[in-house]
């Protein structure tokens, strides 16, 4: 029965490849929505069972991406000139314990576009996700497939679209290395493995672009771009591009919760593109039917504009950045149990999702509410929110003031 199931999955992979062979060649690598949709729908389908690193679904996803690289016309640039850069890692069933490690093998997928240039741009996106809900799932129910349409089939589909466009002739003054990483969800393991054992000369790397969760561009069209302080070239370019009404919200740090971090730590300028978190993050509900495909096209066009703007430039200068405070480094014992909207550029903390049974949900707060005050502390942004949480302990009671549809409201909470 298991063999029949695997054969059925490979049959569906074959069907999707046949469909793509007509779509991509007919559209000559242009950023049309159907290209992106075909890749994303397959990668986030139940057939891949959530693409858990080291499992069959992840291997099938890697095979699919390798076939797409080949179809686009890239060269294999993994280990020994294969499509794959393999690495060993330990999977820990209990994320809070190093007991009973399970040895696994991961696969990064690596394709190369050789333009005969001196320097190379790396464009990356991780393809792994949480399987049936491994470490990191926010799902409270029975085990279920976590398809990860936004996280991160969206980034992979955008990367493939960029590969097709760059192969078709846009921006020829650099070579391009496309890497789809595995085991990102387990701690950036795949990108760290590649950065420690690269298949190209890192001394010739110009910069690295990372696409992670680019499938939920909101109505305000705010695109979060991390790493803007890792080169003095970034901000003038980002400020100069006016496209699709996209508003860019930058942060300077090269350190962040995605694969660009592994390259920043090798003194490579990076940018991290992200359309924001949402209530389906790390849940089975992160499915393709909720993706803003037009938004992915617009983000991909924006990334292409960045590449075009810098195409005639010399190799970018790298600068180290001051690490910005993140929630994981803040010292606090309580939380509201909400998913912050990281791309919100107004005053306060806008909520993207409320976790069932947690403090905010128990107090009647909803997604899209904007927290402006906790106790006596005014909340200007997400960092103010995290500072405020540090003032409270488990069992404390206070009031939270928030905006709902522009109307100020107040609720009592108990941490």
Beta strands, then each sheet from edge to edge (+ up, - down):
strand 1: 75-76
strand 2: 84-92
strand 3: 101-113
strand 4: 120-126
strand 5: 175-181
strand 6: 205-211
strand 7: 222-226
strand 8: 247-250
strand 9: 270-274
strand 10: 338-340
strand 11: 349-354
strand 12: 370-374
strand 13: 377-378
strand 14: 397-404
strand 15: 407-414
sheet 1: 1+ 3- 2+
sheet 2: 1+ 3- 5+ 4+ 6+ 9+ 7- 8-
sheet 3: 10+ 11- 12+ 13-
sheet 4: 10+ 11- 12+ 14- 15+
end
